[in-house]
Amino acid sequence: MDLFLDVTQNLLVGFAATCKLFILTLIFSLPLGLVVSFGSMSRFFPLRWLVRTFVWIIRGTPLMLQLFVVFYGPGIVWGTTIFADREVAAVVAFVINYSCYFSEIYRSGIEGVPKGQNEAGQVLGMTKPQIFYHITLLQVIKRIVPPMTNEIMTLVKDTSLARIIAVVDIIFVAQRYITSSALLWPLFYSGVFYLLFCGLLTIIFRQFERKLRFFSV
Amino acid sequence: MSVLDVRNIRKCFGDTTVLDDISFTLEKGETLSIIGASGSGKTTLLRCLNFLETPDSGKIIVNGETLFDADDKNTQRESEKRKKRLHFGLVFQSFNLFPQHNVLKNVTLACELLAKERVDYKQNKRAIQKEIENNARELLDSVGLSEKLGFYPHQLSGGQQQRVAIARALALRPDILCFDEPTSALDPELTGEVLKVIKGLAEKDTTMIIVTHEMQFAREVSDIVMFMDGGVVVEQGHPEFVFAAPSEERTKQFLERYFEG
């Protein structure tokens, strides 16, 4: 019983790091993704090309590689590390990766709003910002909630990749029990933490979807 | 002075000339119906009037004020486009109601946003909002939807949605109200209720331009009928002349085909 409490306590410490990475990634990549999506929809060809190429590279290579590049890359190229802190490097890599994924979701949401909505706003004498804020925005949100939920759930579990640059997350802690005490069950036990966390997110997002059910697009 | 004076409007999309030298005038209180086959340029003409498309040449003059002149860059400032649009109202074929706003809000939203630009808005906020809302309620009552104020667009039939769209366009008191095939997206049994509302507006001397495929309706309701084909105005005149005794061969063919089918 003592062992169980001990394991739980240590896993919780690791899970705190997991949550921290999750929350920081969301805080930065949700708005940054919007900026990226505007770039990928830009009428200025060079910018659009640049952004789309970048998104292609990020979505086309493993997140694990990107973690290595962000953490070790600067050291190899310039002989000095930018991100001395492993956790900071992990957040940066995750933010870059998830901004790109989110940007594509935003783009599909924005482009999915019928042109007529924009035109109706225009002929009623609304300004572009007014049209975005009063007409487009909520329709975009309604469209993107389901794919966003999916992506955010994936992020919860993707955070475990950060252990390859030795960020001490919950899996990292659980794995230590294998090497130090030959205990396998803490690893499976760690799955329960993810499961509960994702369950909580599912409930929250379902509520959110329900709140937007008063209209249909 | 005419409410609307359109002179020599020309519009090309790439190599295709969609509007070729369109000119007409419209007097206050008149109803103009534009008929013609699909692709004849009717919708593009309405879109030019509402500044959703920019003509390549020509002039648009409303109440003596030149709103657009292809030769005068001063009339084409993006920043002024918004105000100029307010001379016109546009009812779309596909309604384009705002799905996240209820019926009342669909009608009041644009008025509220415009009112915020008034200098006295802050002082008279309550009174202004009350006035906007009362106006919207009256308009919705006049299109027979006073029972549906709190409904959302997806809860309404197509005919009801289009009537809300008409009230929404009227709320800004445009000089000229344009209809782009207002009943084309409706089931036949819903067409009548929308046409009835438009007819009511014509009787109240609303200045209107109606692009339509409802020939009988165009004949009854309009003061002038304009037949377009291939981007040009083939014939325009009193509906009885255009429908009963068209002088152009192309008009005859179009109407024959139409009434046979």
Interface residues (C-beta under 8 A of the other chain):
Chain A: P114 G116 Q117 E119 A120 G121 Q122 V123 L124 G125 M126 T127 Q130 H134 I135 L138 Q139 K142 F214 F215 S216 V217
Chain B: N50 F51 L52 R82 K83 R85 L86 F88 G89 L90 F92 S94 N96 L97 F98 P99 Q100 L109 A110 L113 L114 Y152 P153 H154 R168 A169 L172
